[in-house]
């Protein structure tokens, strides 16, 4: 599982960090095994995302999937991008 944490560091001070959001990207394994690691299907959960609302980190905001991800040609940033695109869509465009 890949976990992406979004933190705010006031004034760049890590000691004062507060977590704003998390993304959980979990490999569903079957496609990865069937393709011998060449492709993967992933489930996505996004939590939090509202400044001053740490209680929201405990609740799922959005769920999504990434299907048939090319694990040979693409990397972690590509997977995160696809996870966000598929889960949130173009709402901020």
MOPAC internal coordinates of N, CA, C and O (Angstrom, degrees):
PM7 1SCF
backbone

  N    0.0000 0     0.00 0     0.00 0    0    0    0
  C    1.4565 1     0.00 0     0.00 0    1    0    0
  C    1.5221 1   108.63 1     0.00 0    2    1    0
  O    1.2310 1   121.64 1   -41.02 1    3    2    1
  N    1.3105 1   114.46 1   138.98 1    3    2    1
  C    1.4621 1   121.06 1   174.73 1    5    3    2
  C    1.5261 1   106.94 1  -102.56 1    6    5    3
  O    1.2310 1   120.79 1   -48.79 1    7    6    5
  N    1.3260 1   116.10 1   131.21 1    7    6    5
  C    1.4650 1   121.47 1   177.41 1    9    7    6
  C    1.5250 1   107.41 1  -120.63 1   10    9    7
  O    1.2310 1   121.30 1   -55.59 1   11   10    9
  N    1.3255 1   115.12 1   124.41 1   11   10    9
  C    1.4630 1   120.82 1   178.77 1   13   11   10
  C    1.5185 1   107.38 1  -111.38 1   14   13   11
  O    1.2310 1   120.94 1   -58.44 1   15   14   13
  N    1.3234 1   115.81 1   121.56 1   15   14   13
  C    1.4585 1   122.28 1  -179.93 1   17   15   14
  C    1.5198 1   109.50 1  -105.99 1   18   17   15
  O    1.2310 1   120.59 1   -47.73 1   19   18   17
  N    1.3177 1   116.47 1   132.27 1   19   18   17
  C    1.4642 1   121.55 1   175.87 1   21   19   18
  C    1.5230 1   106.76 1  -108.64 1   22   21   19
  O    1.2310 1   120.99 1   -60.65 1   23   22   21
  N    1.3351 1   115.71 1   119.35 1   23   22   21
  C    1.4615 1   121.22 1  -179.65 1   25   23   22
  C    1.5228 1   110.21 1  -121.89 1   26   25   23
  O    1.2310 1   121.37 1   -26.36 1   27   26   25
  N    1.3187 1   114.98 1   153.64 1   27   26   25
  C    1.4546 1   121.16 1   171.20 1   29   27   26
  C    1.5281 1   106.38 1  -108.66 1   30   29   27
  O    1.2310 1   120.78 1   -49.26 1   31   30   29
  N    1.3273 1   116.11 1   130.74 1   31   30   29
  C    1.4561 1   122.61 1   177.42 1   33   31   30
  C    1.5210 1   107.58 1  -113.96 1   34   33   31
  O    1.2310 1   119.46 1   -84.02 1   35   34   33
  N    1.3244 1   118.64 1    95.98 1   35   34   33
  C    1.4649 1   120.54 1  -179.41 1   37   35   34
  C    1.5378 1   111.47 1   -55.56 1   38   37   35
  O    1.2310 1   120.98 1   -55.22 1   39   38   37
  N    1.3053 1   115.73 1   124.78 1   39   38   37
  C    1.4631 1   120.53 1   179.97 1   41   39   38
  C    1.5194 1   113.19 1    62.87 1   42   41   39
  O    1.2310 1   119.99 1  -161.42 1   43   42   41
  N    1.3438 1   117.63 1    18.58 1   43   42   41
  C    1.4558 1   121.36 1  -178.44 1   45   43   42
  C    1.5140 1   113.80 1    77.84 1   46   45   43
  O    1.2310 1   120.05 1  -169.54 1   47   46   45
  N    1.3384 1   117.51 1    10.46 1   47   46   45
  C    1.4629 1   122.79 1  -176.07 1   49   47   46
  C    1.5295 1   110.35 1   -90.95 1   50   49   47
  O    1.2310 1   120.59 1   -75.43 1   51   50   49
  N    1.3259 1   116.47 1   104.57 1   51   50   49
  C    1.4607 1   121.30 1  -178.41 1   53   51   50
  C    1.5239 1   112.39 1   -60.78 1   54   53   51
  O    1.2310 1   120.06 1   149.21 1   55   54   53
  N    1.3261 1   117.50 1   -30.79 1   55   54   53
  C    1.4703 1   121.22 1   179.78 1   57   55   54
  C    1.5298 1   111.94 1   -63.30 1   58   57   55
  O    1.2310 1   120.38 1   158.41 1   59   58   57
  N    1.3356 1   116.88 1   -21.59 1   59   58   57
  C    1.4732 1   121.09 1  -179.95 1   61   59   58
  C    1.5339 1   111.99 1  -103.42 1   62   61   59
  O    1.2310 1   120.76 1  -161.70 1   63   62   61
  N    1.3193 1   116.15 1    18.30 1   63   62   61
  C    1.4696 1   121.20 1  -176.58 1   65   63   62
  C    1.5161 1   112.42 1   -61.63 1   66   65   63
  O    1.2310 1   121.32 1   -36.75 1   67   66   65
  N    1.3193 1   115.07 1   143.25 1   67   66   65
  C    1.4662 1   120.78 1   170.51 1   69   67   66
  C    1.5212 1   107.66 1  -132.75 1   70   69   67
  O    1.2310 1   121.26 1   -45.55 1   71   70   69
  N    1.3111 1   115.19 1   134.45 1   71   70   69
  C    1.4605 1   120.58 1  -178.35 1   73   71   70
  C    1.5168 1   110.01 1   -78.32 1   74   73   71
  O    1.2310 1   120.80 1   -47.60 1   75   74   73
  N    1.3349 1   116.07 1   132.40 1   75   74   73
  C    1.4586 1   121.69 1  -179.63 1   77   75   74
  C    1.5236 1   112.75 1  -103.99 1   78   77   75
  O    1.2310 1   120.35 1   144.43 1   79   78   77
  N    1.3435 1   116.93 1   -35.57 1   79   78   77
  C    1.4628 1   119.67 1  -174.42 1   81   79   78
  C    1.5224 1   110.21 1  -159.69 1   82   81   79
  O    1.2310 1   121.65 1   -17.25 1   83   82   81
  N    1.3511 1   114.46 1   162.75 1   83   82   81
  C    1.4643 1   121.54 1   174.36 1   85   83   82
  C    1.5107 1   109.89 1  -142.23 1   86   85   83
  O    1.2310 1   121.72 1   -34.51 1   87   86   85
  N    1.3177 1   114.31 1   145.49 1   87   86   85
  C    1.4612 1   121.36 1   171.97 1   89   87   86
  C    1.5266 1   107.22 1  -120.49 1   90   89   87
  O    1.2310 1   120.76 1   -46.22 1   91   90   89
  N    1.3114 1   116.16 1   133.78 1   91   90   89
  C    1.4587 1   122.97 1   175.88 1   93   91   90
  C    1.5276 1   107.38 1  -114.29 1   94   93   91
  O    1.2310 1   120.80 1   -57.55 1   95   94   93
  N    1.3313 1   116.07 1   122.45 1   95   94   93
  C    1.4547 1   121.69 1  -179.36 1   97   95   94
  C    1.5339 1   106.92 1  -122.56 1   98   97   95
  O    1.2310 1   120.92 1   -69.84 1   99   98   97
  N    1.3397 1   115.84 1   110.16 1   99   98   97
  C    1.4637 1   120.63 1  -173.49 1  101   99   98
  C    1.5275 1   111.28 1  -113.72 1  102  101   99
  O    1.2310 1   121.05 1   -52.18 1  103  102  101
  N    1.3227 1   115.61 1   127.82 1  103  102  101
  C    1.4595 1   121.51 1   176.43 1  105  103  102
  C    1.5277 1   108.76 1   -69.79 1  106  105  103
  O    1.2310 1   120.73 1   -47.75 1  107  106  105
  N    1.3408 1   116.22 1   132.25 1  107  106  105
  C    1.4615 1   120.82 1  -179.59 1  109  107  106
  C    1.5316 1   112.81 1   -86.97 1  110  109  107
  O    1.2310 1   119.79 1  -177.61 1  111  110  109
  N    1.3148 1   118.00 1     2.39 1  111  110  109
  C    1.4677 1   128.82 1   169.17 1  113  111  110
  C    1.5340 1   115.53 1    70.42 1  114  113  111
  O    1.2310 1   118.72 1   131.34 1  115  114  113
  N    1.3161 1   120.04 1   -48.66 1  115  114  113
  C    1.4731 1   121.58 1  -172.62 1  117  115  114
  C    1.5188 1   112.83 1   -52.67 1  118  117  115
  O    1.2310 1   119.61 1   127.41 1  119  118  117
  N    1.3179 1   118.35 1   -52.59 1  119  118  117
  C    1.4624 1   121.34 1  -179.05 1  121  119  118
  C    1.5222 1   111.33 1   -63.82 1  122  121  119
  O    1.2310 1   120.44 1   141.76 1  123  122  121
  N    1.3161 1   116.76 1   -38.24 1  123  122  121
  C    1.4656 1   120.55 1   179.00 1  125  123  122
  C    1.5243 1   110.57 1   -62.63 1  126  125  123
  O    1.2310 1   120.31 1   137.67 1  127  126  125
  N    1.3257 1   117.01 1   -42.33 1  127  126  125
  C    1.4714 1   120.80 1   178.38 1  129  127  126
  C    1.5245 1   110.16 1   -67.58 1  130  129  127
  O    1.2310 1   120.50 1   133.50 1  131  130  129
  N    1.3286 1   116.65 1   -46.50 1  131  130  129
  C    1.4732 1   121.21 1  -178.31 1  133  131  130
  C    1.5355 1   112.65 1   -61.28 1  134  133  131
  O    1.2310 1   120.30 1   146.87 1  135  134  133
  N    1.3261 1   117.04 1   -33.13 1  135  134  133
  C    1.4743 1   121.00 1  -178.56 1  137  135  134
  C    1.5298 1   112.28 1   -99.25 1  138  137  135
  O    1.2310 1   120.74 1  -170.41 1  139  138  137
  N    1.3089 1   116.19 1     9.59 1  139  138  137
  C    1.4775 1   122.27 1  -178.59 1  141  139  138
  C    1.5253 1   111.93 1    54.84 1  142  141  139
  O    1.2310 1   120.89 1  -139.52 1  143  142  141
  N    1.3151 1   115.91 1    40.48 1  143  142  141
  C    1.4625 1   121.78 1   175.96 1  145  143  142
  C    1.5081 1   115.64 1    89.70 1  146  145  143
  O    1.2310 1   119.66 1   177.03 1  147  146  145
  N    1.3194 1   118.26 1    -2.97 1  147  146  145
  C    1.4678 1   120.84 1  -176.56 1  149  147  146
  C    1.5183 1   113.12 1   -75.08 1  150  149  147
  O    1.2310 1   119.93 1   150.24 1  151  150  149
  N    1.3319 1   117.74 1   -29.76 1  151  150  149
  C    1.4658 1   121.22 1  -178.21 1  153  151  150
  C    1.5160 1   109.22 1  -139.99 1  154  153  151
  O    1.2310 1   121.33 1   -19.29 1  155  154  153
  N    1.3213 1   115.05 1   160.71 1  155  154  153
  C    1.4591 1   119.39 1   178.97 1  157  155  154
  C    1.5103 1   112.18 1  -149.34 1  158  157  155
  O    1.2310 1   121.38 1   -29.82 1  159  158  157
  N    1.3176 1   114.97 1   150.18 1  159  158  157
  C    1.4624 1   122.89 1   171.45 1  161  159  158
  C    1.5260 1   107.19 1  -108.34 1  162  161  159
  O    1.2310 1   120.96 1   -41.43 1  163  162  161
  N    1.3321 1   115.77 1   138.57 1  163  162  161
  C    1.4566 1   120.56 1  -174.61 1  165  163  162
  C    1.5191 1   111.13 1  -132.02 1  166  165  163
  O    1.2310 1   120.79 1   -35.53 1  167  166  165
  N    1.3273 1   116.09 1   144.47 1  167  166  165
  C    1.4581 1   120.68 1   169.65 1  169  167  166
  C    1.5264 1   106.82 1  -100.03 1  170  169  167
  O    1.2310 1   121.02 1   -31.76 1  171  170  169
  N    1.3222 1   115.65 1   148.24 1  171  170  169
  C    1.4665 1   121.56 1  -175.33 1  173  171  170
  C    1.5280 1   109.13 1  -128.56 1  174  173  171
  O    1.2310 1   120.95 1   -45.05 1  175  174  173
  N    1.3257 1   115.78 1   134.95 1  175  174  173
  C    1.4651 1   122.10 1   171.36 1  177  175  174
  C    1.5181 1   108.52 1  -129.02 1  178  177  175
  O    1.2310 1   120.61 1   -49.10 1  179  178  177
  N    1.3166 1   116.44 1   130.90 1  179  178  177
  C    1.4653 1   121.81 1   175.85 1  181  179  178
  C    1.5165 1   108.00 1  -112.95 1  182  181  179
  O    1.2310 1   120.97 1   -46.53 1  183  182  181
  N    1.3151 1   115.75 1   133.47 1  183  182  181
  C    1.4720 1   121.74 1  -179.74 1  185  183  182
  C    1.5177 1   110.25 1  -130.30 1  186  185  183
  O    1.2310 1   120.87 1   -27.30 1  187  186  185
  N    1.3301 1   115.95 1   152.70 1  187  186  185
  C    1.4579 1   121.74 1   176.96 1  189  187  186
  C    1.5085 1   112.16 1    72.28 1  190  189  187
  O    1.2310 1   121.21 1    30.58 1  191  190  189
  N    1.3410 1   115.28 1  -149.42 1  191  190  189
  C    1.4516 1   120.74 1   175.80 1  193  191  190
  C    1.5082 1   115.69 1   108.17 1  194  193  191
  O    1.2310 1   119.98 1   178.86 1  195  194  193
  N    1.3293 1   117.64 1    -1.14 1  195  194  193
  C    1.4606 1   120.21 1   179.92 1  197  195  194
  C    1.5277 1   108.35 1  -116.47 1  198  197  195
  O    1.2310 1   120.98 1   -59.93 1  199  198  197
  N    1.3377 1   115.72 1   120.07 1  199  198  197
  C    1.4655 1   120.87 1  -179.27 1  201  199  198
  C    1.5287 1   110.34 1   -56.85 1  202  201  199
  O    1.2310 1   120.81 1   -44.51 1  203  202  201
  N    1.3222 1   116.06 1   135.49 1  203  202  201
  C    1.4643 1   121.31 1   177.73 1  205  203  202
  C    1.5213 1   113.81 1    80.08 1  206  205  203
  O    1.2310 1   120.00 1  -171.22 1  207  206  205
  N    1.3405 1   117.60 1     8.78 1  207  206  205
  C    1.4711 1   121.04 1  -179.78 1  209  207  206
  C    1.5379 1   110.54 1  -125.89 1  210  209  207
  O    1.2310 1   119.65 1  -113.43 1  211  210  209
  N    1.3394 1   118.28 1    66.57 1  211  210  209
  C    1.4605 1   120.03 1   179.74 1  213  211  210
  C    1.5298 1   112.66 1   -62.51 1  214  213  211
  O    1.2310 1   120.00 1   158.76 1  215  214  213
  N    1.3340 1   117.61 1   -21.24 1  215  214  213
  C    1.4664 1   120.75 1   177.73 1  217  215  214
  C    1.5296 1   111.83 1   -62.16 1  218  217  215
  O    1.2310 1   120.33 1   153.98 1  219  218  217
  N    1.3375 1   116.98 1   -26.02 1  219  218  217
  C    1.4582 1   120.87 1  -178.68 1  221  219  218
  C    1.5305 1   112.91 1   -72.47 1  222  221  219
  O    1.2310 1   119.97 1   164.95 1  223  222  221
  N    1.3386 1   117.67 1   -15.05 1  223  222  221
  C    1.4643 1   120.93 1   177.76 1  225  223  222
  C    1.5203 1   111.48 1   -66.07 1  226  225  223
  O    1.2310 1   120.34 1   160.64 1  227  226  225
  N    1.3168 1   116.96 1   -19.36 1  227  226  225
  C    1.4662 1   121.46 1  -179.78 1  229  227  226
  C    1.5221 1   112.11 1   -87.47 1  230  229  227
  O    1.2310 1   120.00 1   169.69 1  231  230  229
  N    1.3311 1   117.61 1   -10.31 1  231  230  229
  C    1.4684 1   121.76 1  -176.72 1  233  231  230
  C    1.5230 1   111.09 1  -113.05 1  234  233  231
  O    1.2310 1   121.49 1   -38.00 1  235  234  233
  N    1.3209 1   114.75 1   142.00 1  235  234  233
  C    1.4638 1   119.84 1   175.69 1  237  235  234
  C    1.5229 1   107.92 1   -76.35 1  238  237  235
  O    1.2310 1   120.74 1   -54.33 1  239  238  237
  N    1.3313 1   116.18 1   125.67 1  239  238  237
  C    1.4601 1   121.56 1   177.67 1  241  239  238
  C    1.5220 1   110.24 1   -87.13 1  242  241  239
  O    1.2310 1   120.78 1   131.26 1  243  242  241
  N    1.3428 1   116.11 1   -48.74 1  243  242  241
  C    1.4618 1   121.87 1  -179.23 1  245  243  242
  C    1.5233 1   108.97 1  -142.89 1  246  245  243
  O    1.2310 1   121.29 1   -31.20 1  247  246  245
  N    1.3337 1   115.14 1   148.80 1  247  246  245
  C    1.4690 1   121.98 1   173.61 1  249  247  246
  C    1.5162 1   108.73 1  -122.64 1  250  249  247
  O    1.2310 1   121.07 1   -31.77 1  251  250  249
  N    1.3302 1   115.55 1   148.23 1  251  250  249
  C    1.4498 1   119.78 1   178.55 1  253  251  250
  C    1.5108 1   111.20 1  -158.17 1  254  253  251
  O    1.2310 1   121.18 1     6.56 1  255  254  253
  N    1.3299 1   115.35 1  -173.44 1  255  254  253
  C    1.4602 1   121.32 1   179.02 1  257  255  254
  C    1.5269 1   109.93 1  -142.54 1  258  257  255
  O    1.2310 1   121.68 1   -23.65 1  259  258  257
  N    1.3078 1   114.38 1   156.35 1  259  258  257
  C    1.4613 1   122.87 1   169.14 1  261  259  258
  C    1.5231 1   104.60 1  -126.29 1  262  261  259
  O    1.2310 1   120.52 1   -61.95 1  263  262  261
  N    1.3154 1   116.61 1   118.05 1  263  262  261
  C    1.4611 1   121.43 1  -176.12 1  265  263  262
  C    1.5236 1   111.26 1  -111.48 1  266  265  263
  O    1.2310 1   121.00 1   -42.34 1  267  266  265
  N    1.3279 1   115.70 1   137.66 1  267  266  265
  C    1.4602 1   121.29 1   176.03 1  269  267  266
  C    1.5200 1   114.37 1    65.77 1  270  269  267
  O    1.2310 1   119.97 1  -147.66 1  271  270  269
  N    1.3121 1   117.67 1    32.34 1  271  270  269
  C    1.4638 1   121.73 1  -178.96 1  273  271  270
  C    1.5272 1   110.42 1   -65.65 1  274  273  271
  O    1.2310 1   120.23 1   -51.57 1  275  274  273
  N    1.3190 1   117.16 1   128.43 1  275  274  273
  C    1.4616 1   123.84 1  -178.89 1  277  275  274
  C    1.5299 1   109.44 1   -77.20 1  278  277  275
  O    1.2310 1   120.97 1   -79.71 1  279  278  277
  N    1.3162 1   115.76 1   100.29 1  279  278  277
  C    1.4698 1   121.51 1  -176.03 1  281  279  278
  C    1.5300 1   112.80 1   -78.63 1  282  281  279
  O    1.2310 1   120.13 1   168.78 1  283  282  281
  N    1.3198 1   117.36 1   -11.22 1  283  282  281
  C    1.4672 1   121.21 1  -179.70 1  285  283  282
  C    1.5261 1   110.47 1   -87.07 1  286  285  283
  O    1.2310 1   120.49 1   134.74 1  287  286  285
  N    1.3311 1   116.67 1   -45.26 1  287  286  285
  C    1.4658 1   121.22 1  -175.99 1  289  287  286
  C    1.5226 1   114.00 1   -92.41 1  290  289  287
  O    1.2310 1   119.75 1   163.52 1  291  290  289
  N    1.3021 1   118.09 1   -16.48 1  291  290  289
  C    1.4672 1   121.54 1  -175.04 1  293  291  290
  C    1.5216 1   110.78 1  -117.95 1  294  293  291
  O    1.2310 1   121.25 1   -25.03 1  295  294  293
  N    1.3349 1   115.21 1   154.97 1  295  294  293
  C    1.4621 1   120.43 1  -178.29 1  297  295  294
  C    1.5210 1   112.84 1  -116.06 1  298  297  295
  O    1.2310 1   121.41 1    12.28 1  299  298  297
  N    1.3014 1   114.90 1  -167.72 1  299  298  297
  C    1.4610 1   122.50 1  -175.79 1  301  299  298
  C    1.5266 1   112.51 1   -60.78 1  302  301  299
  O    1.2310 1   119.80 1   137.17 1  303  302  301
  N    1.3279 1   117.99 1   -42.83 1  303  302  301
  C    1.4674 1   120.25 1   180.00 1  305  303  302
  C    1.5231 1   110.81 1   -64.32 1  306  305  303
  O    1.2310 1   120.81 1   143.20 1  307  306  305
  N    1.3376 1   116.05 1   -36.80 1  307  306  305
  C    1.4666 1   119.96 1   176.79 1  309  307  306
  C    1.5279 1   110.89 1   -64.06 1  310  309  307
  O    1.2310 1   120.89 1   139.23 1  311  310  309
  N    1.3282 1   115.90 1   -40.77 1  311  310  309
  C    1.4645 1   120.14 1   179.32 1  313  311  310
  C    1.5299 1   110.36 1   -65.31 1  314  313  311
  O    1.2310 1   120.39 1   136.85 1  315  314  313
  N    1.3261 1   116.86 1   -43.15 1  315  314  313
  C    1.4694 1   119.77 1   177.96 1  317  315  314
  C    1.5275 1   110.66 1   -62.39 1  318  317  315
  O    1.2310 1   120.33 1   135.51 1  319  318  317
  N    1.3224 1   116.98 1   -44.49 1  319  318  317
  C    1.4636 1   120.98 1   178.25 1  321  319  318
  C    1.5250 1   110.71 1   -58.29 1  322  321  319
  O    1.2310 1   120.54 1   131.72 1  323  322  321
  N    1.3307 1   116.56 1   -48.28 1  323  322  321
  C    1.4668 1   120.64 1  -178.95 1  325  323  322
  C    1.5245 1   110.98 1   -64.36 1  326  325  323
  O    1.2310 1   120.33 1   141.09 1  327  326  325
  N    1.3189 1   116.98 1   -38.91 1  327  326  325
  C    1.4680 1   121.12 1   178.49 1  329  327  326
  C    1.5289 1   110.57 1   -61.84 1  330  329  327
  O    1.2310 1   120.15 1   135.02 1  331  330  329
  N    1.3284 1   117.31 1   -44.98 1  331  330  329
  C    1.4648 1   121.00 1   178.95 1  333  331  330
  C    1.5241 1   111.25 1   -67.43 1  334  333  331
  O    1.2310 1   120.49 1   136.54 1  335  334  333
  N    1.3241 1   116.67 1   -43.46 1  335  334  333
  C    1.4609 1   120.84 1   179.88 1  337  335  334
  C    1.5299 1   111.09 1   -61.18 1  338  337  335
  O    1.2310 1   120.46 1   133.93 1  339  338  337
  N    1.3302 1   116.73 1   -46.07 1  339  338  337
  C    1.4584 1   120.48 1  -178.10 1  341  339  338
  C    1.5241 1   112.77 1   -71.40 1  342  341  339
  O    1.2310 1   120.19 1   150.65 1  343  342  341
  N    1.3190 1   117.24 1   -29.35 1  343  342  341
  C    1.4610 1   120.64 1  -175.03 1  345  343  342
  C    1.5346 1   111.69 1   -89.91 1  346  345  343
  O    1.2310 1   120.12 1   139.39 1  347  346  345
  N    1.3214 1   117.38 1   -40.61 1  347  346  345
  C    1.4607 1   120.80 1  -178.67 1  349  347  346
  C    1.5206 1   111.32 1   -98.68 1  350  349  347
  O    1.2310 1   120.41 1   146.11 1  351  350  349
  N    1.3191 1   116.82 1   -33.89 1  351  350  349
  C    1.4680 1   120.37 1  -178.79 1  353  351  350
  C    1.5124 1   111.46 1    79.71 1  354  353  351
  O    1.2310 1   120.70 1    25.96 1  355  354  353
  N    1.3116 1   116.27 1  -154.04 1  355  354  353
  C    1.4541 1   121.76 1  -176.19 1  357  355  354
  C    1.5130 1   114.10 1   -97.54 1  358  357  355
  O    1.2310 1   119.84 1  -152.36 1  359  358  357
  N    1.3046 1   117.91 1    27.64 1  359  358  357
  C    1.4630 1   120.98 1  -173.56 1  361  359  358
  C    1.5208 1   114.01 1   -62.64 1  362  361  359
  O    1.2310 1   119.57 1   156.25 1  363  362  361
  N    1.3255 1   118.43 1   -23.75 1  363  362  361
  C    1.4604 1   120.55 1  -178.04 1  365  363  362
  C    1.5247 1   112.39 1  -101.51 1  366  365  363
  O    1.2310 1   119.66 1  -167.98 1  367  366  365
  N    1.3130 1   118.25 1    12.02 1  367  366  365
  C    1.4630 1   121.07 1  -179.54 1  369  367  366
  C    1.5014 1   111.37 1   -85.53 1  370  369  367
  O    1.2310 1   120.10 1   180.00 1  371  370  369

